[in-house]
Amino acid sequence: MTESRADLRDIAKAYTEVTRIARDLRPDDSFVKDLGVDSVAAIELMGVLEDRFGVSLIDNPRIFTADTVQQLLDLINDLRSAVQHDE
C-alpha cells in the first residue's frame, strides 16, 4: 500500500458524505461538540473511513479516545502504518 497519509480533506469528505453538510474542518474540531456528530453518524463515518483506508476503527478501543479530527487522523495513520509495516 503506497497511499499517502490521511489528512483533513479525507475526514471532511467522509463527514460530508455522512452528514450531507460540506464544511472545512479544523484539527481541534470535536466531532460531538463542534460538528454535531451523533452516535449513528459516528458509526457511519467510521464505516466510510474504514472502507477508504482499509483499517478497522469500530473494533479498535482507541476509537473511544478520538474525540477530535486530529485524534482520528492520528489513529487512522497509526493503523495504516502498522498495516503497511506488516505487508
mmCIF file as gemmi writes it, N, C-alpha and C atoms, coordinates in Angstrom:
data_model
loop_
_atom_site.group_PDB
_atom_site.id
_atom_site.type_symbol
_atom_site.label_atom_id
_atom_site.label_alt_id
_atom_site.label_comp_id
_atom_site.label_asym_id
_atom_site.label_entity_id
_atom_site.label_seq_id
_atom_site.pdbx_PDB_ins_code
_atom_site.Cartn_x
_atom_site.Cartn_y
_atom_site.Cartn_z
_atom_site.occupancy
_atom_site.B_iso_or_equiv
_atom_site.pdbx_formal_charge
_atom_site.auth_seq_id
_atom_site.auth_asym_id
_atom_site.pdbx_PDB_model_num
ATOM 1 N N . MET Axp A 1 ? 0.848 -1.18 0 1 0 ? 1 A 1
ATOM 2 C CA . MET Axp A 1 ? 0 0 0 1 0 ? 1 A 1
ATOM 3 C C . MET Axp A 1 ? 0.886 1.233 0 1 0 ? 1 A 1
ATOM 4 N N . THR Axp A 2 ? 0.728 2.094 -0.978 1 0 ? 2 A 1
ATOM 5 C CA . THR Axp A 2 ? 1.6 3.26 -1.091 1 0 ? 2 A 1
ATOM 6 C C . THR Axp A 2 ? 0.83 4.567 -1.04 1 0 ? 2 A 1
ATOM 7 N N . GLU Axp A 3 ? -0.396 4.525 -0.567 1 0 ? 3 A 1
ATOM 8 C CA . GLU Axp A 3 ? -1.188 5.744 -0.495 1 0 ? 3 A 1
ATOM 9 C C . GLU Axp A 3 ? -0.584 6.706 0.518 1 0 ? 3 A 1
ATOM 10 N N . SER Axp A 4 ? -0.881 7.994 0.324 1 0 ? 4 A 1
ATOM 11 C CA . SER Axp A 4 ? -0.391 8.993 1.251 1 0 ? 4 A 1
ATOM 12 C C . SER Axp A 4 ? -1.17 8.927 2.562 1 0 ? 4 A 1
ATOM 13 N N . ARG Axp A 5 ? -0.698 9.658 3.525 1 0 ? 5 A 1
ATOM 14 C CA . ARG Axp A 5 ? -1.349 9.698 4.832 1 0 ? 5 A 1
ATOM 15 C C . ARG Axp A 5 ? -2.725 10.34 4.725 1 0 ? 5 A 1
ATOM 16 N N . ALA Axp A 6 ? -3.612 9.945 5.611 1 0 ? 6 A 1
ATOM 17 C CA . ALA Axp A 6 ? -4.931 10.574 5.702 1 0 ? 6 A 1
ATOM 18 C C . ALA Axp A 6 ? -4.726 12.02 6.142 1 0 ? 6 A 1
ATOM 19 N N . ASP Axp A 7 ? -5.575 12.912 5.646 1 0 ? 7 A 1
ATOM 20 C CA . ASP Axp A 7 ? -5.474 14.31 6.053 1 0 ? 7 A 1
ATOM 21 C C . ASP Axp A 7 ? -6.871 14.896 6.27 1 0 ? 7 A 1
ATOM 22 N N . LEU Axp A 8 ? -6.911 16.171 6.6 1 0 ? 8 A 1
ATOM 23 C CA . LEU Axp A 8 ? -8.181 16.842 6.893 1 0 ? 8 A 1
ATOM 24 C C . LEU Axp A 8 ? -9.185 16.718 5.753 1 0 ? 8 A 1
ATOM 25 N N . ARG Axp A 9 ? -8.703 16.768 4.532 1 0 ? 9 A 1
ATOM 26 C CA . ARG Axp A 9 ? -9.62 16.665 3.384 1 0 ? 9 A 1
ATOM 27 C C . ARG Axp A 9 ? -10.331 15.324 3.36 1 0 ? 9 A 1
ATOM 28 N N . ASP Axp A 10 ? -9.62 14.266 3.722 1 0 ? 10 A 1
ATOM 29 C CA . ASP Axp A 10 ? -10.231 12.939 3.752 1 0 ? 10 A 1
ATOM 30 C C . ASP Axp A 10 ? -11.348 12.866 4.795 1 0 ? 10 A 1
ATOM 31 N N . ILE Axp A 11 ? -11.087 13.416 5.965 1 0 ? 11 A 1
ATOM 32 C CA . ILE Axp A 11 ? -12.105 13.412 7.018 1 0 ? 11 A 1
ATOM 33 C C . ILE Axp A 11 ? -13.277 14.301 6.609 1 0 ? 11 A 1
ATOM 34 N N . ALA Axp A 12 ? -12.982 15.471 6.022 1 0 ? 12 A 1
ATOM 35 C CA . ALA Axp A 12 ? -14.043 16.38 5.584 1 0 ? 12 A 1
ATOM 36 C C . ALA Axp A 12 ? -14.916 15.739 4.514 1 0 ? 12 A 1
ATOM 37 N N . LYS Axp A 13 ? -14.299 15.018 3.595 1 0 ? 13 A 1
ATOM 38 C CA . LYS Axp A 13 ? -15.066 14.352 2.537 1 0 ? 13 A 1
ATOM 39 C C . LYS Axp A 13 ? -15.979 13.285 3.136 1 0 ? 13 A 1
ATOM 40 N N . ALA Axp A 14 ? -15.46 12.496 4.056 1 0 ? 14 A 1
ATOM 41 C CA . ALA Axp A 14 ? -16.274 11.465 4.716 1 0 ? 14 A 1
ATOM 42 C C . ALA Axp A 14 ? -17.379 12.114 5.543 1 0 ? 14 A 1
ATOM 43 N N . TYR Axp A 15 ? -17.06 13.192 6.244 1 0 ? 15 A 1
ATOM 44 C CA . TYR Axp A 15 ? -18.054 13.92 7.044 1 0 ? 15 A 1
ATOM 45 C C . TYR Axp A 15 ? -19.19 14.409 6.149 1 0 ? 15 A 1
ATOM 46 N N . THR Axp A 16 ? -18.854 14.971 5 1 0 ? 16 A 1
ATOM 47 C CA . THR Axp A 16 ? -19.864 15.469 4.059 1 0 ? 16 A 1
ATOM 48 C C . THR Axp A 16 ? -20.701 14.321 3.517 1 0 ? 16 A 1
ATOM 49 N N . GLU Axp A 17 ? -20.069 13.217 3.211 1 0 ? 17 A 1
ATOM 50 C CA . GLU Axp A 17 ? -20.781 12.052 2.695 1 0 ? 17 A 1
ATOM 51 C C . GLU Axp A 17 ? -21.819 11.551 3.699 1 0 ? 17 A 1
ATOM 52 N N . VAL Axp A 18 ? -21.451 11.539 4.968 1 0 ? 18 A 1
ATOM 53 C CA . VAL Axp A 18 ? -22.335 11.015 6.009 1 0 ? 18 A 1
ATOM 54 C C . VAL Axp A 18 ? -23.406 12.03 6.413 1 0 ? 18 A 1
ATOM 55 N N . THR Axp A 19 ? -23.016 13.282 6.606 1 0 ? 19 A 1
ATOM 56 C CA . THR Axp A 19 ? -23.953 14.27 7.14 1 0 ? 19 A 1
ATOM 57 C C . THR Axp A 19 ? -24.645 15.108 6.078 1 0 ? 19 A 1
ATOM 58 N N . ARG Axp A 20 ? -24.11 15.068 4.862 1 0 ? 20 A 1
ATOM 59 C CA . ARG Axp A 20 ? -24.601 15.904 3.755 1 0 ? 20 A 1
ATOM 60 C C . ARG Axp A 20 ? -24.374 17.402 4.029 1 0 ? 20 A 1
ATOM 61 N N . ILE Axp A 21 ? -23.398 17.689 4.894 1 0 ? 21 A 1
ATOM 62 C CA . ILE Axp A 21 ? -23.019 19.064 5.224 1 0 ? 21 A 1
ATOM 63 C C . ILE Axp A 21 ? -21.56 19.255 4.825 1 0 ? 21 A 1
ATOM 64 N N . ALA Axp A 22 ? -21.315 20.163 3.894 1 0 ? 22 A 1
ATOM 65 C CA . ALA Axp A 22 ? -19.939 20.459 3.48 1 0 ? 22 A 1
ATOM 66 C C . ALA Axp A 22 ? -19.384 21.572 4.351 1 0 ? 22 A 1
ATOM 67 N N . ARG Axp A 23 ? -18.219 21.332 4.927 1 0 ? 23 A 1
ATOM 68 C CA . ARG Axp A 23 ? -17.57 22.37 5.728 1 0 ? 23 A 1
ATOM 69 C C . ARG Axp A 23 ? -16.094 22.074 5.848 1 0 ? 23 A 1
ATOM 70 N N . ASP Axp A 24 ? -15.347 23.123 6.101 1 0 ? 24 A 1
ATOM 71 C CA . ASP Axp A 24 ? -13.918 22.961 6.365 1 0 ? 24 A 1
ATOM 72 C C . ASP Axp A 24 ? -13.771 22.505 7.815 1 0 ? 24 A 1
ATOM 73 N N . LEU Axp A 25 ? -12.95 21.52 8.016 1 0 ? 25 A 1
ATOM 74 C CA . LEU Axp A 25 ? -12.719 21.02 9.359 1 0 ? 25 A 1
ATOM 75 C C . LEU Axp A 25 ? -11.377 21.503 9.866 1 0 ? 25 A 1
ATOM 76 N N . ARG Axp A 26 ? -11.311 21.702 11.165 1 0 ? 26 A 1
ATOM 77 C CA . ARG Axp A 26 ? -10.059 22.07 11.828 1 0 ? 26 A 1
ATOM 78 C C . ARG Axp A 26 ? -9.584 20.888 12.662 1 0 ? 26 A 1
ATOM 79 N N . PRO Axp A 27 ? -8.287 20.761 12.852 1 0 ? 27 A 1
ATOM 80 C CA . PRO Axp A 27 ? -7.77 19.637 13.635 1 0 ? 27 A 1
ATOM 81 C C . PRO Axp A 27 ? -8.371 19.532 15.037 1 0 ? 27 A 1
ATOM 82 N N . ASP Axp A 28 ? -8.677 20.664 15.651 1 0 ? 28 A 1
ATOM 83 C CA . ASP Axp A 28 ? -9.191 20.633 17.023 1 0 ? 28 A 1
ATOM 84 C C . ASP Axp A 28 ? -10.717 20.565 17.104 1 0 ? 28 A 1
ATOM 85 N N . ASP Axp A 29 ? -11.407 20.419 15.968 1 0 ? 29 A 1
ATOM 86 C CA . ASP Axp A 29 ? -12.863 20.268 15.993 1 0 ? 29 A 1
ATOM 87 C C . ASP Axp A 29 ? -13.235 18.97 16.7 1 0 ? 29 A 1
ATOM 88 N N . SER Axp A 30 ? -14.158 19.074 17.646 1 0 ? 30 A 1
ATOM 89 C CA . SER Axp A 30 ? -14.708 17.898 18.32 1 0 ? 30 A 1
ATOM 90 C C . SER Axp A 30 ? -15.869 17.378 17.475 1 0 ? 30 A 1
ATOM 91 N N . PHE Axp A 31 ? -15.89 16.076 17.255 1 0 ? 31 A 1
ATOM 92 C CA . PHE Axp A 31 ? -16.969 15.511 16.445 1 0 ? 31 A 1
ATOM 93 C C . PHE Axp A 31 ? -18.332 15.763 17.071 1 0 ? 31 A 1
ATOM 94 N N . VAL Axp A 32 ? -18.427 15.651 18.382 1 0 ? 32 A 1
ATOM 95 C CA . VAL Axp A 32 ? -19.712 15.821 19.053 1 0 ? 32 A 1
ATOM 96 C C . VAL Axp A 32 ? -20.022 17.302 19.284 1 0 ? 32 A 1
ATOM 97 N N . LYS Axp A 33 ? -19.129 18.01 19.94 1 0 ? 33 A 1
ATOM 98 C CA . LYS Axp A 33 ? -19.385 19.394 20.342 1 0 ? 33 A 1
ATOM 99 C C . LYS Axp A 33 ? -19.392 20.382 19.181 1 0 ? 33 A 1
ATOM 100 N N . ASP Axp A 34 ? -18.439 20.26 18.262 1 0 ? 34 A 1
ATOM 101 C CA . ASP Axp A 34 ? -18.311 21.236 17.183 1 0 ? 34 A 1
ATOM 102 C C . ASP Axp A 34 ? -19.014 20.82 15.9 1 0 ? 34 A 1
ATOM 103 N N . LEU Axp A 35 ? -19.028 19.525 15.616 1 0 ? 35 A 1
ATOM 104 C CA . LEU Axp A 35 ? -19.544 19.059 14.335 1 0 ? 35 A 1
ATOM 105 C C . LEU Axp A 35 ? -20.919 18.412 14.447 1 0 ? 35 A 1
ATOM 106 N N . GLY Axp A 36 ? -21.402 18.214 15.667 1 0 ? 36 A 1
ATOM 107 C CA . GLY Axp A 36 ? -22.743 17.682 15.864 1 0 ? 36 A 1
ATOM 108 C C . GLY Axp A 36 ? -22.938 16.244 15.414 1 0 ? 36 A 1
ATOM 109 N N . VAL Axp A 37 ? -21.884 15.448 15.485 1 0 ? 37 A 1
ATOM 110 C CA . VAL Axp A 37 ? -21.961 14.049 15.066 1 0 ? 37 A 1
ATOM 111 C C . VAL Axp A 37 ? -22.578 13.231 16.203 1 0 ? 37 A 1
ATOM 112 N N . ASP Axp A 38 ? -23.728 12.59 15.912 1 0 ? 38 A 1
ATOM 113 C CA . ASP Axp A 38 ? -24.349 11.725 16.91 1 0 ? 38 A 1
ATOM 114 C C . ASP Axp A 38 ? -23.818 10.309 16.752 1 0 ? 38 A 1
ATOM 115 N N . SER Axp A 39 ? -24.309 9.389 17.575 1 0 ? 39 A 1
ATOM 116 C CA . SER Axp A 39 ? -23.761 8.031 17.57 1 0 ? 39 A 1
ATOM 117 C C . SER Axp A 39 ? -23.991 7.313 16.247 1 0 ? 39 A 1
ATOM 118 N N . VAL Axp A 40 ? -25.129 7.513 15.622 1 0 ? 40 A 1
ATOM 119 C CA . VAL Axp A 40 ? -25.405 6.862 14.34 1 0 ? 40 A 1
ATOM 120 C C . VAL Axp A 40 ? -24.465 7.408 13.261 1 0 ? 40 A 1
ATOM 121 N N . ALA Axp A 41 ? -24.324 8.727 13.213 1 0 ? 41 A 1
ATOM 122 C CA . ALA Axp A 41 ? -23.426 9.339 12.229 1 0 ? 41 A 1
ATOM 123 C C . ALA Axp A 41 ? -21.978 8.927 12.487 1 0 ? 41 A 1
ATOM 124 N N . ALA Axp A 42 ? -21.608 8.772 13.755 1 0 ? 42 A 1
ATOM 125 C CA . ALA Axp A 42 ? -20.238 8.366 14.085 1 0 ? 42 A 1
ATOM 126 C C . ALA Axp A 42 ? -19.946 6.971 13.529 1 0 ? 42 A 1
ATOM 127 N N . ILE Axp A 43 ? -20.892 6.061 13.662 1 0 ? 43 A 1
ATOM 128 C CA . ILE Axp A 43 ? -20.699 4.705 13.13 1 0 ? 43 A 1
ATOM 129 C C . ILE Axp A 43 ? -20.619 4.74 11.61 1 0 ? 43 A 1
ATOM 130 N N . GLU Axp A 44 ? -21.477 5.536 10.981 1 0 ? 44 A 1
ATOM 131 C CA . GLU Axp A 44 ? -21.427 5.667 9.522 1 0 ? 44 A 1
ATOM 132 C C . GLU Axp A 44 ? -20.091 6.259 9.079 1 0 ? 44 A 1
ATOM 133 N N . LEU Axp A 45 ? -19.626 7.279 9.789 1 0 ? 45 A 1
ATOM 134 C CA . LEU Axp A 45 ? -18.35 7.911 9.466 1 0 ? 45 A 1
ATOM 135 C C . LEU Axp A 45 ? -17.2 6.915 9.591 1 0 ? 45 A 1
ATOM 136 N N . MET Axp A 46 ? -17.205 6.128 10.659 1 0 ? 46 A 1
ATOM 137 C CA . MET Axp A 46 ? -16.157 5.126 10.833 1 0 ? 46 A 1
ATOM 138 C C . MET Axp A 46 ? -16.195 4.11 9.694 1 0 ? 46 A 1
ATOM 139 N N . GLY Axp A 47 ? -17.389 3.714 9.272 1 0 ? 47 A 1
ATOM 140 C CA . GLY Axp A 47 ? -17.508 2.766 8.163 1 0 ? 47 A 1
ATOM 141 C C . GLY Axp A 47 ? -16.935 3.317 6.871 1 0 ? 47 A 1
ATOM 142 N N . VAL Axp A 48 ? -17.249 4.571 6.578 1 0 ? 48 A 1
ATOM 143 C CA . VAL Axp A 48 ? -16.719 5.21 5.368 1 0 ? 48 A 1
ATOM 144 C C . VAL Axp A 48 ? -15.196 5.267 5.427 1 0 ? 48 A 1
ATOM 145 N N . LEU Axp A 49 ? -14.658 5.661 6.573 1 0 ? 49 A 1
ATOM 146 C CA . LEU Axp A 49 ? -13.211 5.776 6.72 1 0 ? 49 A 1
ATOM 147 C C . LEU Axp A 49 ? -12.523 4.414 6.716 1 0 ? 49 A 1
ATOM 148 N N . GLU Axp A 50 ? -13.164 3.408 7.294 1 0 ? 50 A 1
ATOM 149 C CA . GLU Axp A 50 ? -12.601 2.058 7.232 1 0 ? 50 A 1
ATOM 150 C C . GLU Axp A 50 ? -12.479 1.586 5.789 1 0 ? 50 A 1
ATOM 151 N N . ASP Axp A 51 ? -13.536 1.8 5.011 1 0 ? 51 A 1
ATOM 152 C CA . ASP Axp A 51 ? -13.511 1.4 3.602 1 0 ? 51 A 1
ATOM 153 C C . ASP Axp A 51 ? -12.435 2.152 2.834 1 0 ? 51 A 1
ATOM 154 N N . ARG Axp A 52 ? -12.318 3.426 3.098 1 0 ? 52 A 1
ATOM 155 C CA . ARG Axp A 52 ? -11.365 4.26 2.37 1 0 ? 52 A 1
ATOM 156 C C . ARG Axp A 52 ? -9.921 3.892 2.67 1 0 ? 52 A 1
ATOM 157 N N . PHE Axp A 53 ? -9.636 3.613 3.947 1 0 ? 53 A 1
ATOM 158 C CA . PHE Axp A 53 ? -8.246 3.419 4.354 1 0 ? 53 A 1
ATOM 159 C C . PHE Axp A 53 ? -7.882 1.984 4.689 1 0 ? 53 A 1
ATOM 160 N N . GLY Axp A 54 ? -8.837 1.063 4.656 1 0 ? 54 A 1
ATOM 161 C CA . GLY Axp A 54 ? -8.532 -0.334 4.899 1 0 ? 54 A 1
ATOM 162 C C . GLY Axp A 54 ? -8.055 -0.636 6.302 1 0 ? 54 A 1
ATOM 163 N N . VAL Axp A 55 ? -8.602 0.083 7.27 1 0 ? 55 A 1
ATOM 164 C CA . VAL Axp A 55 ? -8.261 -0.148 8.674 1 0 ? 55 A 1
ATOM 165 C C . VAL Axp A 55 ? -9.541 -0.42 9.455 1 0 ? 55 A 1
ATOM 166 N N . SER Axp A 56 ? -9.402 -1.014 10.621 1 0 ? 56 A 1
ATOM 167 C CA . SER Axp A 56 ? -10.553 -1.28 11.479 1 0 ? 56 A 1
ATOM 168 C C . SER Axp A 56 ? -10.614 -0.231 12.574 1 0 ? 56 A 1
ATOM 169 N N . LEU Axp A 57 ? -11.605 0.626 12.491 1 0 ? 57 A 1
ATOM 170 C CA . LEU Axp A 57 ? -11.782 1.667 13.502 1 0 ? 57 A 1
ATOM 171 C C . LEU Axp A 57 ? -12.817 1.274 14.538 1 0 ? 57 A 1
ATOM 172 N N . ILE Axp A 58 ? -13.927 0.724 14.1 1 0 ? 58 A 1
ATOM 173 C CA . ILE Axp A 58 ? -15.037 0.423 15.001 1 0 ? 58 A 1
ATOM 174 C C . ILE Axp A 58 ? -14.626 -0.59 16.06 1 0 ? 58 A 1
ATOM 175 N N . ASP Axp A 59 ? -13.786 -1.536 15.703 1 0 ? 59 A 1
ATOM 176 C CA . ASP Axp A 59 ? -13.341 -2.57 16.644 1 0 ? 59 A 1
ATOM 177 C C . ASP Axp A 59 ? -12.109 -2.167 17.44 1 0 ? 59 A 1
ATOM 178 N N . ASN Axp A 60 ? -11.571 -0.991 17.198 1 0 ? 60 A 1
ATOM 179 C CA . ASN Axp A 60 ? -10.352 -0.573 17.869 1 0 ? 60 A 1
ATOM 180 C C . ASN Axp A 60 ? -10.701 0.217 19.135 1 0 ? 60 A 1
ATOM 181 N N . PRO Axp A 61 ? -10.2 -0.197 20.294 1 0 ? 61 A 1
ATOM 182 C CA . PRO Axp A 61 ? -10.534 0.522 21.531 1 0 ? 61 A 1
ATOM 183 C C . PRO Axp A 61 ? -10.05 1.968 21.544 1 0 ? 61 A 1
ATOM 184 N N . ARG Axp A 62 ? -9.049 2.296 20.745 1 0 ? 62 A 1
ATOM 185 C CA . ARG Axp A 62 ? -8.549 3.681 20.705 1 0 ? 62 A 1
ATOM 186 C C . ARG Axp A 62 ? -9.581 4.646 20.114 1 0 ? 62 A 1
ATOM 187 N N . ILE Axp A 63 ? -10.59 4.119 19.406 1 0 ? 63 A 1
ATOM 188 C CA . ILE Axp A 63 ? -11.586 5 18.796 1 0 ? 63 A 1
ATOM 189 C C . ILE Axp A 63 ? -12.355 5.777 19.866 1 0 ? 63 A 1
ATOM 190 N N . PHE Axp A 64 ? -12.47 5.221 21.065 1 0 ? 64 A 1
ATOM 191 C CA . PHE Axp A 64 ? -13.218 5.887 22.13 1 0 ? 64 A 1
ATOM 192 C C . PHE Axp A 64 ? -12.513 7.13 22.661 1 0 ? 64 A 1
ATOM 193 N N . THR Axp A 65 ? -11.23 7.27 22.377 1 0 ? 65 A 1
ATOM 194 C CA . THR Axp A 65 ? -10.491 8.459 22.815 1 0 ? 65 A 1
ATOM 195 C C . THR Axp A 65 ? -10.27 9.451 21.681 1 0 ? 65 A 1
ATOM 196 N N . ALA Axp A 66 ? -10.754 9.131 20.495 1 0 ? 66 A 1
ATOM 197 C CA . ALA Axp A 66 ? -10.572 10.013 19.333 1 0 ? 66 A 1
ATOM 198 C C . ALA Axp A 66 ? -11.751 10.975 19.243 1 0 ? 66 A 1
ATOM 199 N N . ASP Axp A 67 ? -11.709 12.016 20.049 1 0 ? 67 A 1
ATOM 200 C CA . ASP Axp A 67 ? -12.792 12.993 20.099 1 0 ? 67 A 1
ATOM 201 C C . ASP Axp A 67 ? -12.653 14.067 19.026 1 0 ? 67 A 1
ATOM 202 N N . THR Axp A 68 ? -11.419 14.379 18.644 1 0 ? 68 A 1
ATOM 203 C CA . THR Axp A 68 ? -11.203 15.467 17.679 1 0 ? 68 A 1
ATOM 204 C C . THR Axp A 68 ? -10.791 14.92 16.319 1 0 ? 68 A 1
ATOM 205 N N . VAL Axp A 69 ? -10.874 15.776 15.333 1 0 ? 69 A 1
ATOM 206 C CA . VAL Axp A 69 ? -10.469 15.414 13.98 1 0 ? 69 A 1
ATOM 207 C C . VAL Axp A 69 ? -9.009 14.965 13.976 1 0 ? 69 A 1
ATOM 208 N N . GLN Axp A 70 ? -8.14 15.683 14.657 1 0 ? 70 A 1
ATOM 209 C CA . GLN Axp A 70 ? -6.713 15.324 14.682 1 0 ? 70 A 1
ATOM 210 C C . GLN Axp A 70 ? -6.49 13.977 15.348 1 0 ? 70 A 1
ATOM 211 N N . GLN Axp A 71 ? -7.198 13.712 16.428 1 0 ? 71 A 1
ATOM 212 C CA . GLN Axp A 71 ? -7.041 12.422 17.098 1 0 ? 71 A 1
ATOM 213 C C . GLN Axp A 71 ? -7.469 11.276 16.188 1 0 ? 71 A 1
ATOM 214 N N . LEU Axp A 72 ? -8.535 11.475 15.42 1 0 ? 72 A 1
ATOM 215 C CA . LEU Axp A 72 ? -8.974 10.454 14.477 1 0 ? 72 A 1
ATOM 216 C C . LEU Axp A 72 ? -7.949 10.289 13.35 1 0 ? 72 A 1
ATOM 217 N N . LEU Axp A 73 ? -7.433 11.384 12.845 1 0 ? 73 A 1
ATOM 218 C CA . LEU Axp A 73 ? -6.391 11.309 11.814 1 0 ? 73 A 1
ATOM 219 C C . LEU Axp A 73 ? -5.166 10.546 12.326 1 0 ? 73 A 1
ATOM 220 N N . ASP Axp A 74 ? -4.75 10.852 13.534 1 0 ? 74 A 1
ATOM 221 C CA . ASP Axp A 74 ? -3.591 10.171 14.113 1 0 ? 74 A 1
ATOM 222 C C . ASP Axp A 74 ? -3.851 8.671 14.226 1 0 ? 74 A 1
ATOM 223 N N . LEU Axp A 75 ? -5.046 8.306 14.657 1 0 ? 75 A 1
ATOM 224 C CA . LEU Axp A 75 ? -5.394 6.894 14.787 1 0 ? 75 A 1
ATOM 225 C C . LEU Axp A 75 ? -5.368 6.203 13.422 1 0 ? 75 A 1
ATOM 226 N N . ILE Axp A 76 ? -6.01 6.813 12.437 1 0 ? 76 A 1
ATOM 227 C CA . ILE Axp A 76 ? -6.028 6.224 11.093 1 0 ? 76 A 1
ATOM 228 C C . ILE Axp A 76 ? -4.608 6.047 10.567 1 0 ? 76 A 1
ATOM 229 N N . ASN Axp A 77 ? -3.795 7.072 10.69 1 0 ? 77 A 1
ATOM 230 C CA . ASN Axp A 77 ? -2.431 6.998 10.159 1 0 ? 77 A 1
ATOM 231 C C . ASN Axp A 77 ? -1.574 5.999 10.931 1 0 ? 77 A 1
ATOM 232 N N . ASP Axp A 78 ? -1.778 5.893 12.24 1 0 ? 78 A 1
ATOM 233 C CA . ASP Axp A 78 ? -1.058 4.878 13.019 1 0 ? 78 A 1
ATOM 234 C C . ASP Axp A 78 ? -1.448 3.478 12.559 1 0 ? 78 A 1
ATOM 235 N N . LEU Axp A 79 ? -2.744 3.253 12.365 1 0 ? 79 A 1
ATOM 236 C CA . LEU Axp A 79 ? -3.216 1.933 11.938 1 0 ? 79 A 1
ATOM 237 C C . LEU Axp A 79 ? -2.73 1.615 10.531 1 0 ? 79 A 1
ATOM 238 N N . ARG Axp A 80 ? -2.74 2.598 9.66 1 0 ? 80 A 1
ATOM 239 C CA . ARG Axp A 80 ? -2.252 2.379 8.289 1 0 ? 80 A 1
ATOM 240 C C . ARG Axp A 80 ? -0.762 2.065 8.299 1 0 ? 80 A 1
ATOM 241 N N . SER Axp A 81 ? -0.004 2.747 9.127 1 0 ? 81 A 1
ATOM 242 C CA . SER Axp A 81 ? 1.439 2.47 9.226 1 0 ? 81 A 1
ATOM 243 C C . SER Axp A 81 ? 1.675 1.046 9.689 1 0 ? 81 A 1
ATOM 244 N N . ALA Axp A 82 ? 0.888 0.591 10.653 1 0 ? 82 A 1
ATOM 245 C CA . ALA Axp A 82 ? 1.042 -0.773 11.169 1 0 ? 82 A 1
ATOM 246 C C . ALA Axp A 82 ? 0.715 -1.788 10.07 1 0 ? 82 A 1
ATOM 247 N N . VAL Axp A 83 ? -0.336 -1.527 9.301 1 0 ? 83 A 1
ATOM 248 C CA . VAL Axp A 83 ? -0.717 -2.438 8.213 1 0 ? 83 A 1
ATOM 249 C C . VAL Axp A 83 ? 0.371 -2.453 7.152 1 0 ? 83 A 1
ATOM 250 N N . GLN Axp A 84 ? 0.886 -1.283 6.779 1 0 ? 84 A 1
ATOM 251 C CA . GLN Axp A 84 ? 1.929 -1.209 5.756 1 0 ? 84 A 1
ATOM 252 C C . GLN Axp A 84 ? 3.202 -1.889 6.243 1 0 ? 84 A 1
ATOM 253 N N . HIS Axp A 85 ? 3.491 -1.771 7.518 1 0 ? 85 A 1
ATOM 254 C CA . HIS Axp A 85 ? 4.689 -2.39 8.081 1 0 ? 85 A 1
ATOM 255 C C . HIS Axp A 85 ? 4.576 -3.904 8.043 1 0 ? 85 A 1
ATOM 256 N N . ASP Axp A 86 ? 3.358 -4.429 8.235 1 0 ? 86 A 1
ATOM 257 C CA . ASP Axp A 86 ? 3.136 -5.877 8.222 1 0 ? 86 A 1
ATOM 258 C C . ASP Axp A 86 ? 3.166 -6.475 6.821 1 0 ? 86 A 1
ATOM 259 N N . GLU Axp A 87 ? 2.989 -5.652 5.793 1 0 ? 87 A 1
ATOM 260 C CA . GLU Axp A 87 ? 2.938 -6.167 4.427 1 0 ? 87 A 1
ATOM 261 C C . GLU Axp A 87 ? 4.298 -6.524 3.888 1 0 ? 87 A 1
